[in-house]
Amino acid sequence: MEPAVLDAIASPRRREILRLVWHEEQTAGAIHRAMPDVTFGAVSLQLGSLVKAGLVEARAQRRNRFYRARREALGPVAEILERMWDDALWKLKLAAELEETRRGPKPRPKPRAKSRQRRGKR
């Protein structure tokens, strides 16, 4: 397998993008909406890496670009990826990896609703 392919699938973000375009074509905007913790520019860079590695093909239609995985480019690794994506433990690992590689400020926890004061005796 080519080193560029291995480099491409080494990134948790690029693996997640591959998963998103594995079964159906997606626009860059749809991929970005599925990964709200990164900028559109970051998604675009990751897509460029996947296209360059030959793992994703891009198709222009009007103002949009549609992306689709090239499963055959991964050979036997494609089956391994599919098994990983179906595994619950892998999903937890991916969430942790994505959070770890996230740039910028961490999301703030949502404020808790204030509990109602008890009426009556104090």
N, CA and C atoms as an extended XYZ file, in Angstrom:
366
Properties=species:S:1:pos:R:3:atomname:S:1:resname:S:1:resid:I:1 pbc="F F F"
N         0.852       -1.178        0.000 N   MET     1
C         0.000        0.000        0.000 CA  MET     1
C         0.896        1.239        0.000 C   MET     1
N         0.470        2.249       -0.721 N   GLU     2
C         1.239        3.485       -0.861 CA  GLU     2
C         1.340        4.230        0.470 C   GLU     2
N         2.493        4.862        0.743 N   PRO     3
C         2.642        5.643        1.976 CA  PRO     3
C         1.607        6.771        2.095 C   PRO     3
N         1.235        7.394        0.969 N   ALA     4
C         0.240        8.477        1.012 CA  ALA     4
C        -1.108        7.966        1.503 C   ALA     4
N        -1.448        6.743        1.149 N   VAL     5
C        -2.709        6.132        1.590 CA  VAL     5
C        -2.657        5.881        3.089 C   VAL     5
N        -1.553        5.327        3.552 N   LEU     6
C        -1.407        5.071        4.991 CA  LEU     6
C        -1.434        6.371        5.787 C   LEU     6
N        -0.762        7.397        5.277 N   ASP     7
C        -0.794        8.701        5.950 CA  ASP     7
C        -2.213        9.245        6.011 C   ASP     7
N        -2.940        9.073        4.914 N   ALA     8
C        -4.305        9.605        4.857 CA  ALA     8
C        -5.215        8.939        5.877 C   ALA     8
N        -5.123        7.628        6.032 N   ILE     9
C        -6.031        6.952        6.964 CA  ILE     9
C        -5.505        6.969        8.399 C   ILE     9
N        -4.298        7.496        8.605 N   ALA    10
C        -3.754        7.602        9.960 CA  ALA    10
C        -4.471        8.685       10.764 C   ALA    10
N        -5.047        9.657       10.098 N   SER    11
C        -5.726       10.769       10.759 CA  SER    11
C        -7.156       10.402       11.128 C   SER    11
N        -7.538       10.591       12.399 N   PRO    12
C        -8.934       10.288       12.771 CA  PRO    12
C        -9.938       11.159       12.017 C   PRO    12
N        -9.580       12.393       11.720 N   ARG    13
C       -10.507       13.264       10.974 CA  ARG    13
C       -10.706       12.742        9.560 C   ARG    13
N        -9.620       12.356        8.907 N   ARG    14
C        -9.759       11.847        7.544 CA  ARG    14
C       -10.509       10.509        7.531 C   ARG    14
N       -10.299        9.665        8.530 N   ARG    15
C       -11.076        8.415        8.603 CA  ARG    15
C       -12.558        8.722        8.780 C   ARG    15
N       -12.864        9.734        9.574 N   GLU    16
C       -14.271       10.104        9.776 CA  GLU    16
C       -14.875       10.632        8.478 C   GLU    16
N       -14.118       11.427        7.736 N   ILE    17
C       -14.611       11.915        6.445 CA  ILE    17
C       -14.828       10.745        5.491 C   ILE    17
N       -13.900        9.811        5.470 N   LEU    18
C       -14.069        8.611        4.638 CA  LEU    18
C       -15.357        7.880        4.993 C   LEU    18
N       -15.619        7.751        6.294 N   ARG    19
C       -16.843        7.078        6.739 CA  ARG    19
C       -18.078        7.813        6.223 C   ARG    19
N       -18.024        9.132        6.255 N   LEU    20
C       -19.178        9.932        5.832 CA  LEU    20
C       -19.463        9.795        4.337 C   LEU    20
N       -18.427        9.580        3.538 N   VAL    21
C       -18.620        9.499        2.084 CA  VAL    21
C       -18.507        8.061        1.571 C   VAL    21
N       -18.511        7.102        2.482 N   TRP    22
C       -18.318        5.695        2.115 CA  TRP    22
C       -19.480        5.142        1.289 C   TRP    22
N       -20.713        5.429        1.700 N   HIS    23
C       -21.888        4.848        1.044 CA  HIS    23
C       -22.611        5.805        0.112 C   HIS    23
N       -22.407        7.081        0.301 N   GLU    24
C       -23.085        8.030       -0.576 CA  GLU    24
C       -22.266        9.303       -0.724 C   GLU    24
N       -22.447        9.926       -1.854 N   GLU    25
C       -21.781       11.183       -2.156 CA  GLU    25
C       -22.233       12.261       -1.170 C   GLU    25
N       -21.324       13.107       -0.785 N   GLN    26
C       -21.649       14.217        0.118 CA  GLN    26
C       -20.989       15.483       -0.394 C   GLN    26
N       -21.641       16.614       -0.175 N   THR    27
C       -20.986       17.884       -0.485 CA  THR    27
C       -20.026       18.226        0.650 C   THR    27
N       -19.112       19.123        0.365 N   ALA    28
C       -18.189       19.578        1.414 CA  ALA    28
C       -18.976       20.220        2.557 C   ALA    28
N       -20.041       20.918        2.233 N   GLY    29
C       -20.871       21.542        3.264 CA  GLY    29
C       -21.533       20.526        4.173 C   GLY    29
N       -22.025       19.440        3.592 N   ALA    30
C       -22.655       18.389        4.401 CA  ALA    30
C       -21.629       17.721        5.302 C   ALA    30
N       -20.433       17.512        4.781 N   ILE    31
C       -19.364       16.923        5.596 CA  ILE    31
C       -19.017       17.864        6.736 C   ILE    31
N       -18.933       19.139        6.445 N   HIS    32
C       -18.627       20.126        7.492 CA  HIS    32
C       -19.717       20.148        8.558 C   HIS    32
N       -20.966       20.080        8.149 N   ARG    33
C       -22.062       20.079        9.132 CA  ARG    33
C       -21.996       18.849       10.037 C   ARG    33
N       -21.480       17.742        9.524 N   ALA    34
C       -21.350       16.529       10.334 CA  ALA    34
C       -20.164       16.615       11.297 C   ALA    34
N       -19.299       17.610       11.107 N   MET    35
C       -18.110       17.795       11.947 CA  MET    35
C       -18.075       19.254       12.420 C   MET    35
N       -19.034       19.663       13.246 N   PRO    36
C       -19.176       21.075       13.597 CA  PRO    36
C       -18.045       21.648       14.460 C   PRO    36
N       -17.166       20.798       14.964 N   ASP    37
C       -16.099       21.298       15.825 CA  ASP    37
C       -14.872       21.767       15.049 C   ASP    37
N       -14.900       21.672       13.715 N   VAL    38
C       -13.790       22.159       12.901 CA  VAL    38
C       -14.321       23.134       11.858 C   VAL    38
N       -13.434       23.953       11.336 N   THR    39
C       -13.835       24.952       10.351 CA  THR    39
C       -14.050       24.303        8.985 C   THR    39
N       -14.737       25.020        8.141 N   PHE    40
C       -14.946       24.540        6.774 CA  PHE    40
C       -13.598       24.417        6.072 C   PHE    40
N       -12.703       25.359        6.332 N   GLY    41
C       -11.367       25.314        5.727 CA  GLY    41
C       -10.600       24.062        6.115 C   GLY    41
N       -10.720       23.658        7.375 N   ALA    42
C       -10.038       22.442        7.837 CA  ALA    42
C       -10.612       21.210        7.141 C   ALA    42
N       -11.923       21.157        6.995 N   VAL    43
C       -12.561       20.041        6.285 CA  VAL    43
C       -12.079       20.020        4.838 C   VAL    43
N       -11.997       21.183        4.218 N   SER    44
C       -11.545       21.287        2.841 CA  SER    44
C       -10.109       20.773        2.685 C   SER    44
N        -9.244       21.118        3.622 N   LEU    45
C        -7.858       20.625        3.581 CA  LEU    45
C        -7.803       19.104        3.709 C   LEU    45
N        -8.613       18.559        4.614 N   GLN    46
C        -8.642       17.108        4.798 CA  GLN    46
C        -9.165       16.411        3.544 C   GLN    46
N       -10.193       16.990        2.927 N   LEU    47
C       -10.720       16.431        1.684 CA  LEU    47
C        -9.648       16.457        0.592 C   LEU    47
N        -8.890       17.550        0.526 N   GLY    48
C        -7.814       17.656       -0.452 CA  GLY    48
C        -6.779       16.558       -0.267 C   GLY    48
N        -6.449       16.255        0.977 N   SER    49
C        -5.486       15.180        1.264 CA  SER    49
C        -6.025       13.828        0.815 C   SER    49
N        -7.313       13.601        1.063 N   LEU    50
C        -7.922       12.324        0.664 CA  LEU    50
C        -7.997       12.186       -0.856 C   LEU    50
N        -8.288       13.283       -1.537 N   VAL    51
C        -8.332       13.261       -3.003 CA  VAL    51
C        -6.926       13.005       -3.546 C   VAL    51
N        -5.951       13.704       -2.996 N   LYS    52
C        -4.559       13.549       -3.443 CA  LYS    52
C        -4.065       12.117       -3.239 C   LYS    52
N        -4.479       11.488       -2.145 N   ALA    53
C        -4.084       10.108       -1.866 CA  ALA    53
C        -4.848        9.109       -2.725 C   ALA    53
N        -5.876        9.584       -3.455 N   GLY    54
C        -6.650        8.703       -4.322 CA  GLY    54
C        -7.737        7.930       -3.602 C   GLY    54
N        -8.061        8.337       -2.356 N   LEU    55
C        -9.067        7.622       -1.576 CA  LEU    55
C       -10.469        8.179       -1.762 C   LEU    55
N       -10.549        9.396       -2.265 N   VAL    56
C       -11.841       10.065       -2.470 CA  VAL    56
C       -11.798       10.709       -3.851 C   VAL    56
N       -12.932       10.648       -4.543 N   GLU    57
C       -13.029       11.361       -5.815 CA  GLU    57
C       -13.969       12.540       -5.644 C   GLU    57
N       -13.681       13.607       -6.363 N   ALA    58
C       -14.489       14.819       -6.295 CA  ALA    58
C       -15.156       15.040       -7.647 C   ALA    58
N       -16.393       15.492       -7.579 N   ARG    59
C       -17.162       15.780       -8.794 CA  ARG    59
C       -17.790       17.146       -8.635 C   ARG    59
N       -17.559       18.023       -9.591 N   ALA    60
C       -18.136       19.366       -9.540 CA  ALA    60
C       -19.499       19.370      -10.215 C   ALA    60
N       -20.452       20.039       -9.561 N   GLN    61
C       -21.778       20.217      -10.150 CA  GLN    61
C       -22.252       21.605       -9.739 C   GLN    61
N       -22.322       22.472      -10.707 N   ARG    62
C       -22.650       23.874      -10.451 CA  ARG    62
C       -21.679       24.444       -9.432 C   ARG    62
N       -22.186       24.951       -8.335 N   ARG    63
C       -21.319       25.575       -7.325 CA  ARG    63
C       -20.830       24.590       -6.279 C   ARG    63
N       -21.276       23.360       -6.333 N   ASN    64
C       -20.909       22.370       -5.315 CA  ASN    64
C       -19.893       21.371       -5.838 C   ASN    64
N       -19.156       20.812       -4.888 N   ARG    65
C       -18.285       19.674       -5.180 CA  ARG    65
C       -18.807       18.514       -4.353 C   ARG    65
N       -18.963       17.388       -5.006 N   PHE    66
C       -19.459       16.187       -4.343 CA  PHE    66
C       -18.299       15.215       -4.190 C   PHE    66
N       -18.233       14.590       -3.019 N   TYR    67
C       -17.140       13.680       -2.694 CA  TYR    67
C       -17.691       12.288       -2.438 C   TYR    67
N       -16.932       11.286       -2.928 N   ARG    68
C       -17.309        9.889       -2.754 CA  ARG    68
C       -16.035        9.085       -2.517 C   ARG    68
N       -16.108        8.123       -1.601 N   ALA    69
C       -14.952        7.273       -1.315 CA  ALA    69
C       -14.665        6.366       -2.508 C   ALA    69
N       -13.388        6.115       -2.719 N   ARG    70
C       -12.942        5.148       -3.723 CA  ARG    70
C       -12.512        3.896       -2.974 C   ARG    70
N       -13.460        3.052       -2.654 N   ARG    71
C       -13.200        1.866       -1.826 CA  ARG    71
C       -12.127        0.968       -2.416 C   ARG    71
N       -12.141        0.841       -3.728 N   GLU    72
C       -11.171       -0.047       -4.365 CA  GLU    72
C        -9.728        0.408       -4.142 C   GLU    72
N        -9.523        1.681       -3.885 N   ALA    73
C        -8.171        2.202       -3.653 CA  ALA    73
C        -7.593        1.690       -2.331 C   ALA    73
N        -8.458        1.264       -1.417 N   LEU    74
C        -7.997        0.783       -0.116 CA  LEU    74
C        -7.749       -0.719       -0.099 C   LEU    74
N        -8.221       -1.415       -1.104 N   GLY    75
C        -8.012       -2.863       -1.146 CA  GLY    75
C        -8.567       -3.532        0.103 C   GLY    75
N        -7.803       -4.451        0.714 N   PRO    76
C        -8.288       -5.196        1.879 CA  PRO    76
C        -8.492       -4.316        3.123 C   PRO    76
N        -7.896       -3.130        3.129 N   VAL    77
C        -8.058       -2.233        4.280 CA  VAL    77
C        -9.495       -1.723        4.361 C   VAL    77
N       -10.192       -1.699        3.228 N   ALA    78
C       -11.582       -1.234        3.212 CA  ALA    78
C       -12.445       -2.069        4.153 C   ALA    78
N       -12.268       -3.365        4.138 N   GLU    79
C       -13.047       -4.245        5.011 CA  GLU    79
C       -12.723       -3.994        6.483 C   GLU    79
N       -11.479       -3.743        6.785 N   ILE    80
C       -11.070       -3.447        8.168 CA  ILE    80
C       -11.726       -2.161        8.637 C   ILE    80
N       -11.716       -1.144        7.782 N   LEU    81
C       -12.357        0.127        8.149 CA  LEU    81
C       -13.845       -0.068        8.401 C   LEU    81
N       -14.517       -0.814        7.539 N   GLU    82
C       -15.957       -1.039        7.724 CA  GLU    82
C       -16.247       -1.724        9.053 C   GLU    82
N       -15.427       -2.698        9.426 N   ARG    83
C       -15.623       -3.370       10.722 CA  ARG    83
C       -15.390       -2.393       11.876 C   ARG    83
N       -14.379       -1.537       11.730 N   MET    84
C       -14.111       -0.548       12.792 CA  MET    84
C       -15.302        0.389       12.967 C   MET    84
N       -15.852        0.861       11.847 N   TRP    85
C       -16.936        1.820       11.910 CA  TRP    85
C       -18.188        1.235       12.556 C   TRP    85
N       -18.355       -0.050       12.508 N   ASP    86
C       -19.515       -0.701       13.118 CA  ASP    86
C       -19.304       -1.017       14.600 C   ASP    86
N       -18.100       -0.874       15.077 N   ASP    87
C       -17.751       -1.248       16.443 CA  ASP    87
C       -17.995       -0.085       17.416 C   ASP    87
N       -18.754       -0.340       18.480 N   ALA    88
C       -19.090        0.700       19.455 CA  ALA    88
C       -17.848        1.229       20.170 C   ALA    88
N       -16.907        0.359       20.491 N   LEU    89
C       -15.687        0.799       21.163 CA  LEU    89
C       -14.875        1.706       20.256 C   LEU    89
N       -14.862        1.399       18.967 N   TRP    90
C       -14.154        2.261       18.032 CA  TRP    90
C       -14.791        3.645       17.989 C   TRP    90
N       -16.115        3.708       18.046 N   LYS    91
C       -16.804        4.999       18.030 CA  LYS    91
C       -16.408        5.843       19.234 C   LYS    91
N       -16.275        5.216       20.382 N   LEU    92
C       -15.832        5.923       21.578 CA  LEU    92
C       -14.391        6.406       21.406 C   LEU    92
N       -13.542        5.559       20.864 N   LYS    93
C       -12.143        5.913       20.611 CA  LYS    93
C       -12.071        7.089       19.642 C   LYS    93
N       -12.875        7.061       18.589 N   LEU    94
C       -12.890        8.144       17.617 CA  LEU    94
C       -13.286        9.458       18.271 C   LEU    94
N       -14.317        9.435       19.092 N   ALA    95
C       -14.758       10.660       19.771 CA  ALA    95
C       -13.626       11.239       20.614 C   ALA    95
N       -12.903       10.378       21.315 N   ALA    96
C       -11.782       10.832       22.138 CA  ALA    96
C       -10.654       11.391       21.271 C   ALA    96
N       -10.350       10.728       20.168 N   GLU    97
C        -9.293       11.201       19.274 CA  GLU    97
C        -9.660       12.529       18.638 C   GLU    97
N       -10.906       12.668       18.221 N   LEU    98
C       -11.336       13.919       17.607 CA  LEU    98
C       -11.262       15.064       18.605 C   LEU    98
N       -11.645       14.814       19.834 N   GLU    99
C       -11.566       15.844       20.870 CA  GLU    99
C       -10.109       16.207       21.141 C   GLU    99
N        -9.245       15.215       21.149 N   GLU   100
C        -7.821       15.449       21.424 CA  GLU   100
C        -7.165       16.264       20.317 C   GLU   100
N        -7.577       16.056       19.063 N   THR   101
C        -6.958       16.770       17.949 CA  THR   101
C        -7.659       18.081       17.639 C   THR   101
N        -8.695       18.387       18.369 N   ARG   102
C        -9.462       19.610       18.151 CA  ARG   102
C        -8.598       20.811       18.460 C   ARG   102
N        -8.647       21.799       17.605 N   ARG   103
C        -7.894       23.031       17.830 CA  ARG   103
C        -8.850       24.118       18.267 C   ARG   103
N        -8.302       25.127       18.932 N   GLY   104
C        -9.128       26.234       19.373 CA  GLY   104
C        -9.663       25.994       20.764 C   GLY   104
N       -10.485       26.906       21.219 N   PRO   105
C       -11.010       26.772       22.585 CA  PRO   105
C       -11.921       25.564       22.712 C   PRO   105
N       -11.868       24.960       23.851 N   LYS   106
C       -12.750       23.821       24.141 CA  LYS   106
C       -14.166       24.347       24.336 C   LYS   106
N       -15.165       23.580       23.942 N   PRO   107
C       -16.541       24.037       24.151 CA  PRO   107
C       -16.834       24.163       25.636 C   PRO   107
N       -17.544       25.195       25.953 N   ARG   108
C       -17.929       25.408       27.352 CA  ARG   108
C       -19.108       24.518       27.695 C   ARG   108
N       -19.130       24.019       28.936 N   PRO   109
C       -20.300       23.219       29.329 CA  PRO   109
C       -21.544       24.097       29.348 C   PRO   109
N       -22.658       23.485       29.031 N   LYS   110
C       -23.915       24.227       29.037 CA  LYS   110
C       -24.268       24.569       30.471 C   LYS   110
N       -24.757       25.802       30.700 N   PRO   111
C       -25.134       26.158       32.072 CA  PRO   111
C       -26.309       25.315       32.543 C   PRO   111
N       -26.250       24.924       33.780 N   ARG   112
C       -27.347       24.138       34.353 CA  ARG   112
C       -28.499       25.053       34.719 C   ARG   112
N       -29.672       24.530       34.574 N   ALA   113
C       -30.850       25.298       34.962 CA  ALA   113
C       -30.864       25.415       36.481 C   ALA   113
N       -31.152       26.606       36.969 N   LYS   114
C       -31.197       26.788       38.417 CA  LYS   114
C       -32.400       26.049       38.976 C   LYS   114
N       -32.160       25.363       40.065 N   SER   115
C       -33.274       24.638       40.670 CA  SER   115
C       -34.171       25.620       41.403 C   SER   115
N       -35.413       25.282       41.448 N   ARG   116
C       -36.382       26.156       42.122 CA  ARG   116
C       -36.163       26.086       43.626 C   ARG   116
N       -36.256       27.264       44.235 N   GLN   117
C       -36.132       27.268       45.703 CA  GLN   117
C       -37.382       26.668       46.296 C   GLN   117
N       -37.176       25.947       47.370 N   ARG   118
C       -38.345       25.359       48.016 CA  ARG   118
C       -39.183       26.448       48.660 C   ARG   118
N       -40.447       26.262       48.502 N   ARG   119
C       -41.365       27.222       49.116 CA  ARG   119
C       -41.666       26.785       50.522 C   ARG   119
N       -41.928       27.701       51.327 N   GLY   120
C       -42.273       27.344       52.704 CA  GLY   120
C       -41.124       27.665       53.633 C   GLY   120
N       -40.827       26.739       54.549 N   LYS   121
C       -39.779       26.944       55.562 CA  LYS   121
C       -38.421       27.118       54.927 C   LYS   121
N       -37.622       27.965       55.611 N   ARG   122
C       -36.239       28.175       55.175 CA  ARG   122
C       -35.326       27.861       56.284 C   ARG   122
